[in-house]
């Protein structure tokens, strides 16, 4: 059971209390990597494993998880809870994915520069419920080549200071 802080105005005449089986949302970078340049098809939108549910039900589950908080998962440091300002940015971004049809695909290329060592990695920002039953694949992708091709960005998309997210803005944590 999770307590959620509620703000009540003068217009509240009743309240519904329900058991929430899930925790905070989790956000992370997911990759497709190759040892050479790649042309990659990726999807934007909401996916869910409970096939009997309707999309609005899964959007509601995702909204509940987002309201409980967002934890950034990274190999660089322990799970990090995003502060409210950052959480609002991610929450707004996730809700835009509800309007996309996940079956429609977008294609992008990630090209290794001539003479560069390493391969190419396309990293997509994903937000999921704690149980990963509902996932939002966002429009945010990063192409990384050279030494960083198979290393996830060390900050969320909103804190990237350059195109390949090899640098993060100061004080984002």
MITITOR-437838 format. One line per 3 residues: their letters; for each residue x, y, z of C-alpha. Coordinates in Angstrom, 3 decimals, decimal comma. Example, Ala and Ser with C-alpha at 12.3 -4.5 7.8 and 13.67 -1.06 7.14 Angstrom:
AS) 12,300/-4,500/7,800 | 13,670/-1,060/7,140 $
// end
This chain:
XXX) 0,000/0,000/0,000 | 1,333/3,449/-0,883 | 0,285/6,785/0,578 $
XXX) -0,206/9,512/-2,002 | -0,291/13,113/-0,836 | -3,546/14,693/-1,997 $
XXX) -4,504/18,350/-2,158 | -8,180/18,944/-1,463 | -10,009/22,130/-2,298 $
XXX) -13,354/23,273/-1,002 | -15,180/21,313/-3,717 | -14,424/17,766/-2,504 $
XXX) -17,547/15,916/-1,450 | -16,197/12,366/-1,544 | -12,976/10,454/-1,920 $
XXX) -12,191/7,044/-3,356 | -9,484/4,959/-1,737 | -8,112/2,051/-3,705 $
XXX) -5,249/-0,332/-3,343 | -2,371/0,450/-5,658 | -0,352/-2,661/-6,429 $
XXX) 2,577/-0,916/-8,057 | 5,385/1,440/-7,222 | 7,081/4,357/-8,920 $
XXX) 7,883/4,420/-12,624 | 11,360/3,531/-13,848 | 13,180/5,372/-16,624 $
XXX) 16,210/4,150/-18,529 | 18,026/4,027/-21,860 | 17,450/0,939/-24,026 $
XXX) 19,815/0,155/-26,870 | 20,326/-1,511/-30,185 | 24,041/-1,782/-30,902 $
XXX) 26,133/-3,005/-33,822 | 29,827/-3,176/-34,592 | 29,220/-1,140/-37,751 $
XXX) 26,864/1,615/-38,902 | 23,223/0,707/-38,578 | 19,841/1,661/-39,930 $
XXX) 17,344/0,965/-37,185 | 13,583/0,841/-37,003 | 12,194/1,894/-33,645 $
XXX) 8,732/2,456/-32,207 | 7,097/5,224/-30,207 | 4,102/4,607/-27,997 $
XXX) 2,671/2,602/-25,153 | 3,013/-1,177/-24,906 | 1,592/-3,496/-22,277 $
XXX) 1,620/-7,187/-21,535 | -1,960/-7,548/-20,292 | -3,670/-8,178/-23,613 $
XXX) -7,151/-8,076/-22,060 | -6,701/-4,464/-20,969 | -7,563/-1,457/-23,065 $
XXX) -4,967/1,224/-23,817 | -6,684/3,755/-21,531 | -6,414/1,272/-18,634 $
XXX) -2,691/0,919/-19,209 | -2,285/4,682/-19,574 | -4,034/4,966/-16,204 $
XXX) -1,548/2,443/-14,688 | 1,347/4,430/-16,126 | -0,082/7,713/-14,804 $
XXX) -0,417/6,178/-11,329 | 3,215/5,024/-11,439 | 4,362/8,470/-12,612 $
XXX) 2,408/10,101/-9,779 | 4,297/7,920/-7,301 | 7,640/9,107/-8,690 $
XXX) 10,227/8,284/-11,340 | 13,464/6,426/-10,690 | 16,294/6,810/-13,210 $
XXX) 18,104/3,486/-13,633 | 21,717/3,697/-14,753 | 24,888/1,639/-14,615 $
XXX) 26,751/4,726/-13,403 | 25,105/5,172/-9,995 | 22,427/3,654/-7,745 $
XXX) 18,768/4,216/-8,709 | 18,067/7,945/-8,540 | 14,661/9,488/-7,835 $
XXX) 13,988/12,458/-10,104 | 13,050/15,716/-8,409 | 9,531/17,116/-9,059 $
XXX) 10,633/19,564/-11,780 | 12,376/16,779/-13,717 | 9,534/14,365/-13,037 $
XXX) 7,055/16,833/-14,560 | 9,137/17,037/-17,756 | 9,244/13,240/-18,103 $
XXX) 5,574/12,861/-17,158 | 4,509/15,333/-19,842 | 6,709/13,553/-22,366 $
XXX) 5,294/10,112/-21,507 | 1,700/11,272/-21,866 | 2,438/12,399/-25,434 $
XXX) 3,274/8,786/-26,322 | -0,290/7,700/-25,508 | -1,439/9,150/-28,828 $
XXX) 0,998/7,103/-30,924 | 0,172/3,767/-32,505 | 3,052/1,539/-31,392 $
XXX) 2,685/-0,612/-34,512 | 3,889/2,288/-36,666 | 7,646/2,471/-36,985 $
XXX) 10,223/5,190/-37,509 | 13,629/4,593/-39,036 | 16,905/6,327/-38,306 $
XXX) 20,558/5,730/-39,075 | 23,509/5,744/-36,716 | 26,695/6,023/-38,745 $
XXX) 30,194/5,251/-37,558 | 32,564/7,963/-38,852 | 35,355/6,739/-41,159 $
XXX) 38,402/5,686/-39,181 | 36,502/5,561/-35,901 | 36,983/2,667/-33,508 $
XXX) 33,991/0,843/-32,058 | 30,531/0,502/-33,510 | 27,189/2,289/-33,448 $
XXX) 24,537/2,308/-30,756 | 21,032/3,712/-30,943 | 19,691/4,429/-27,459 $
XXX) 15,988/5,109/-26,835 | 14,511/6,630/-23,657 | 11,970/4,270/-22,078 $
XXX) 9,713/4,743/-19,051 | 8,075/1,678/-17,493 | 5,886/0,791/-14,563 $
XXX) 7,814/-0,828/-11,722 | 6,753/-4,310/-12,870 | 7,611/-3,463/-16,529 $
XXX) 4,133/-4,585/-17,590 | 3,447/-1,179/-19,176 | 6,164/0,648/-21,129 $
XXX) 6,311/4,012/-22,854 | 8,802/4,217/-25,720 | 9,473/7,919/-26,232 $
XXX) 10,611/9,982/-29,210 | 14,012/10,566/-27,599 | 16,858/8,663/-29,237 $
XXX) 20,615/9,144/-29,133 | 23,163/7,844/-31,644 | 26,487/6,988/-30,027 $
XXX) 29,603/5,912/-31,906 | 33,279/5,384/-31,209 | 34,190/4,472/-27,642 $
XXX) 30,643/5,175/-26,404 | 28,748/2,980/-28,883 | 27,837/0,365/-26,274 $
XXX) 27,716/2,615/-23,190 | 24,396/4,121/-22,122 | 24,195/7,884/-21,590 $
XXX) 24,887/8,792/-17,965 | 21,957/11,196/-17,663 | 18,307/11,383/-18,749 $
XXX) 17,479/12,881/-22,151 | 16,539/16,278/-20,669 | 20,017/16,635/-19,138 $
XXX) 22,053/15,839/-22,274 | 24,385/18,724/-23,119 | 25,182/17,551/-26,666 $
XXX) 23,785/15,386/-29,460 | 25,363/12,079/-28,429 | 24,733/12,743/-24,726 $
XXX) 28,417/12,278/-23,924 | 28,132/15,324/-21,676 | 25,428/16,196/-19,171 $
XXX) 24,350/19,634/-17,981 | 25,663/20,636/-14,567 | 23,587/19,995/-11,467 $
XX) 20,923/17,812/-13,072 | 21,098/15,350/-10,176 $
// end
